[in-house]
Amino acid sequence: KVIGDLTRFEPKLRRLVEEAEALTARNERLTLTIAANYGGRWDLLQAVNAMTRAAPGRLGAYTEAELAPHLAMSYAPEPDLFIRTGGEVRLSNFLLWQSAYAELVFTDCLWPDFDATELDRCLAAYAGRERRFGDVGADAAPPNNEA
């Protein structure tokens, strides 16, 4: 899958992306997502525009569940863990909606040096956290996105 605003790419490249996605559409073991000209703000805007085109009569009464299918990565579960390498401590406009309840781990390790040891360190930090999904207590459940 290639997510992002592909309208800025040459028609030949867009056609190649479409062909590659069609050839691999039935793959079941792995989904590779390439973010090309992608931004979280773009994703939200394109999803809102698509949602309002799909159901114009609901203007002002949409739900999260109605927006979710229009997001660029609607085919994938929301991330549980977001690891940012290179010492940057921000999301940088990446998966803004989808990362709302993700646990964030920031590491100074640069991506080319990110190895199994660094991954284990990040996973250990994640394992030590209490997932509350916006709640304040230990008995929180994942959001149902039916708001």
Buried (B, 14 or more C-beta within 10 A) or exposed (E): BBBBBBEEBEEEEBEEBEEBEEEEEEEEEEEEEEBEEBBBEBBBEBBBEEBBEEEEEEEEEBEEEBBBEBBBBEEBEBBEBBBBBEEEEEBEEBBBBBBEBBBBBBBEBEEEEBEEEBEEBBEEBBEEEEBEEEEEEEEBEEBEEEE
